[in-house]
Amino acid sequence: MRRTSSDAAAEPTLGGEEALELLRKLSHDLRDPMTNVLGSTELLLESELDVSQRLAAENVHRSGRELLDVVDRLLAAHQISKSAPPSSGEFRAAPRVAAVLSGRRILLAEDNLFNRTLIEHVLEPMGCQVDKVASGTDAVKAFRPGRYDLVLMDCQMPELDGLAATRQIRSIEAGKSRVPVVAVTAGTVSGARRACLEAGMDDFLAKPFSLGRLRKKVLEWLLPTIDSEPPDPEERKSEPNVLVTLGDDQVMDMSRLQELAHESGSQQIVVELSRIFLDDVARRIVALGLAAKARDQRAYLNVIHAVKGASGNFGAVRMARIAEASERQAKHGNLSEVDSAVVELGRELEVVRVILDRKVFGNA
């Protein structure tokens, strides 16, 4: 039956608060099952699959990610922040720096969504164009001599790691103008820097890094003769409300989030990154549990390394310490404690979620 204008007028509509509450409920109802699906497919993609199986798993993973992204964008559009800082305007590089950097292209290869988003939000206000890929294989496909001015390469990625991808990029260049490649990695093992250089990389940026250190590293390679950046703000740890502790134990360092909010003049970027972090780590913990149950050392190390890196960059310092300790044990072949580590990381994620609810999302 055809709807009339009077029928439409009589149909109840949701007000702003009701719509936001419905979105929050849908987000909660969707997030738990989709996190399990994403975590399972992520681990599946780490295994040996034939072409049709891999295509199916990639389609499921991509669709799940897109669904959660839609929910997050809807929530962001209706977010009523109770703790937004006073506007201070977006970060601006010194005028002559921004003028020279305008149009400079950076290829960012990073499999962690939170890290990709963080780096993009730091570099784009500087005038750089950032092309993002999620694997070493895609980095090699995207790279073309003369197209990029700098490559930021995560070392540990699925399918093709950053070291192998850099070797292939150097082969593609084949004596042409050399594009600098900077390793971005959570690796702290002795010899990691040497391995990066031997693979053809030019420099090394260890996670977790401050936003100022990231900018300076990029400027060192794109504008080596210009020193116009503001002082590195990584020593903000003495400011009030930056550290979150429980008893004598430091749980979170909010300095990066506060720095981003201060630079953008809005809390929204912090809300966006916090949601990405929670979703990303939640699905990785699901994948970690499956790897632990199977006692699959390779898969476990891949996932725990990603958890360590994302947690460190986000400022979830206790979670990063838990992940680092478990990674160290697993690297030495000790898988006896992996189940308890997964449980501990799950509990810690809930602690971080409560802190973010109070300090970022404004849910008292």
N, C-alpha and C positions, 0 to 999 in steps of 0.2 A: 504494500500500500504506500502511496506517495505521501511523504511528510509535508505538512503545511507549515507556514511561518508561525502560526499560533501554537502548533505542536512543539516547534523548536523553542518558542518563547517560554512554554510551560515547563520544559525540561530543566531540571535543577543543574546548576553550574557550581564548580568549586571555587571558593575564594582563594586568595593568595596563600594564607596559612594552611588551609585544607589541602590545597594542591601540593604544597611543600611537604606536609605530613604524609600524604599518599606516596609521593616520590621517595621519601625516606623509608617507608614501609616496603615499597617495591624493591628498593635498593637492598634492604636487609634480606628480604625473601629470595632475591635472585643471587646475592653475592655468595652465600655459603655453597649452594650446589654448583654454581659456575666456577668458584674457586677450586673445588674438587675436580671438576672437568678439566680446567686449565692446567692444574698441577699434574694430573694424570697424563694428559696429552703432551705436556712438556717433557716428562720423563720418557714417554713413548718415543718422542722424536729424538731422544738421545740414543735409542737402540737401533739395531740393524733392521731396516724395513725395506720391502720391495717398493717399486715406484708407486703402485696404486695405494698401498697401505700408507706410505708417507704423505701422498696427496690428500688422502682422507683425513689423516691426523692433522695436517696443516690447516685444512678447511675448517675442521671443528675448532681448533685452537684460535684461528683468526676470527671466526664468527663469535665465539665466546668473548674474546677481547673486545670486539666491536660492540657487542651488546652492553658490556659493562661500561664502555666509553660513553655510549649514548646516555645511560643512566647518570653517569658522573657529570656530563655536560648539562643535562636537565637540572640536576641538583645545583650545579655551579651557577646556572642562570637565575635560580630562585634563592640562592644562599643569602641568608640574613645574618651577617657577621656581627657578633657581639663584642669582638675584641680587636677590630681593625685598628692599626696604628694610624696616627695622623699622617696625612699625605705629605710626602717629601719630594715627589716627582720621580720619574724614572732615572736610573743610572745613566749618566752621560760620560762617555770618554772625552778626554781633552779634544777641543775642536779639530786641531791638526791631525790627531790620531784617528778620529772618527772619519775625517775626510779621506785619509789615505786608505783606511780599512774598508771603506764603502766599496762593495762589490767583490771583496776578497772571498773566495770560496773555500770552505773547510769540509772535508769528508770525515764524518764521525761514525766509527764502527764500534758499536756497543750493544750487547744483547740485553742489557737491563733497561727496561722502560723508564724507571725512575732516573737513572744516571743520564740517559739520553735527554730527558726533559730538562733536568737540572742544567746540563752543559749548554743546551740550546738557549735556555733563558738567560744564561750568563753572557753568551757570545753574540747573540743577535742584536742586543742594544748597543753593542760596540760597532755595528755596521757590517758584520760578517754574515754571509749566507751559509747556512749549515745544512748540508745534505746528510740525512741519517740512514744508516743501515744497521741491521740487527745480527749480522753474521760476517765471518771472514769471507765466505763465498760471495756474498752480496757486495762486500767492499771491493773485491777484485773485479766483479762485473761492473761496478759503478765507476771505478777508477779509469781515467784516461789522461795521459800526459798533456799538460797545458790547460786542463780544466780546473785543477785544484791547486791552491797555494799551500795547503797544509793538510795532513791526515792525522787525526787523533784515533789511535788504534787500541782497543781493549785487547789484552793478551789472551785471555781465556774465554773462548766462545765456542758454541757447538759447531759441528760439521768441519770447520776449518778455523784453527786458532789464529791469533793475531800475528804470531811469528811466521807461520807458513803463508799467511795472506801477504805479509810484507815482502817475503821472498818473491812471491809471484808478481807483486807490484814492481819490484826492482827489475824483474825479468821483462815486464811490459815496457818499462822505460828504456831498456836496452841502450844505454849510453846517452839518452836524451837528457834534457834538463831535469835535475833530481828534485823531486818534491819531498820536503822534510816530513818524516813520520815520527810522531811522538807516542810512545807507549803510555797508555793509561791503564794502570793495573793495581789490584790489591795485593799483588805478590810481594812478599818481603823476604823470601828465601834468598840466602847468599848465592850470588851468581846470577840473579834474575836480570840485573842491569847488563851484565856481560852477554847473556843470551839474547837480549833485545838488540844490542849493538851488532852482534854477530849475525843476526837475522836481517840486518839492513836498516834498523831503526836509528834515529838520530838523537833521541833524547828520551827521558823517562819522567813521568809524573805519577807519583804513588798515591793511591787512595788510602784513607780519605784526604782530600785536599781542600784548602780554603778556596773561596771564590776568587779572592785576590790573587792567590798563587796560580790558579788556572788562567786568569787574565794575563798575568805577567809571563807565564810560560808561552802563551800564544803570541804575545807581543815580542818576546825574545826572538821568535822565528819569523814573524811577519814584518815587524818594524824594529830591527835590531839596534838602530841608532837613535831611537826615540824613547825617552824615559819620562812619560807624562802621566803615568797612572797614579792614582791616590795611594797612600800607604796601605800595605797589606793589613786587612782588618782581622786577621786570624787570631789575634790576641784579645778578642773581646770576651774571653772567658771570665774576666773579672766583673763584667757588667751584671747588674741585678737581673733576676728572672731568666738567666741564660742556662744555668745548670739546674737539672731536676735530680734530686737525690732521694733515696729511701734509706733512712738510717745513715750509715756512713758510706753507702754504696751509690756511686754516680750512675744514674740510669740513662739520662739524655743530656745532650748538649744542644741547646736550641739556637746557638749562635748563627748557624747557616740560615735557618728559617727566618730569624729576626733580620738578618742582613738582607735577604731577598725581599722581605716585606718593606724594609726601610728604603731600598733602592727603587722598588716599583711604586711605592706610595699606596699599596693595596695589600690586603691580606689574602686576596683571591689566589695569587700564585702559590702561597703557602698551603691554602686549602687544597688546591689541585695536586701539588706534589705530595702532600700528606696522604690523600686518598690513593694516589698511584702507589706510594710506598706500601701502605697497608695491604692493598690488593695483591701487589707483586710478591711481597714476602709471604703472604698467606698461601698463595698457590705454590710457591717454592717449598714451603714447609710440607705441604701435601706430597709434592714430588720427593722431598727428602725422606719422608716416612716410608714411601714405597721403595726407595733405594735402600733404606736401612733394613727393611723387612727382607728384601732379597739379598742382602749383604753384597750389593753391587758397589764395589769400591770406586770404580771410575765414575759412575753416575752420581754417587754420593759426593765425591770430591768436586765435581762440576757444580752441583747445586749449592753445597755449603760455601764454596768460594764466592758464588754470586750473592748469597745472603750476607756474607762477611763484608763484601764491597759495598753493597747498597746500604747496609746498616751503618757502616762507618761514614759514608758520605752524607747520609740523612741526619746523623747525630744520635742514633740509637746505640750509644757506646757500650752498654752492658750486653746488648744482643750481639754486637760485633765481637766482643771478647768471648762470649760463649761459642760463637761460630768459629772464631780463630782457633780456640782450644780444641774443638772437635775436628777441625780440618787438620790440625797438626797430628792428632792421634791417628786419624784415618790415613794420612800420608805414610805413616810408619806401619801400616797394615793392621793396626789395632781397631777392630770394628766392634769390640765388646760393649762399648759405651754409646754406640750411635743411637739406639732406641731412646735412651734417657736424654741424650742431647736434643733429639727431635721434640720430646715432651717439654724440655726446659725452654727451647726456643718458642714453642707454642704458647707457653705461659708468659714468656717475656713479651711476645707480640701483644697479648691482651693487656699487659701493663702499659705498653707504649700506646695502645689504642685508648685507654682510659685517660692518659696524660694529654693526648691530642684532642680528645673529646672536650676536655676542660680548657686547654690553652689555645687550641686552633679552631675547632668547630663551634666553640661557644656553647656546648651542651653542659650546663652545670650539673 
